[in-house]
Amino acid sequence: QVQLVESGGGLVHPGGSLRLSCAASGSGFSANVMGWYRQTPGKQRELVASMTSGGSTNYAASVKGRFTVSRDNAKNTVYLQMNSLSPEDTAVYYCNAVKFSPHSVWWGQGTQVTVSS
């Protein structure tokens, strides 16, 4: 049974920084892609950033230059460094992992990030 456990959310002032972590556990876990999505009430969950096992990254336009995704394949952990946060970044952030074959998708439980003065 694979589990993704997030940590690092919280309350931060505008312009501040937070670092999210997501550790995957489970026998034989491996993922082709790991990353982060976010969701606010009444809106669809959206991709924030992702990284393949080979190191290729993908970012939402709204976070490019401010957020950095990284990954430690040996630890099955993905990180999201968030800088220059704004109130528009307030959301529940979900960790995501995808394995292509056999196709599997896993989600974390979500961690709240609130940017407010």
Protein Blocks (a to p, Z undefined) as FASTA:
>chain_A
ZZdddehiacddehiacddddddedehiacfbdcdddddehiacddfbdcdfkopacddf
klgokaccdddfklopacdddehiafklgccdddddddfbdcdddddebiaddddZZ
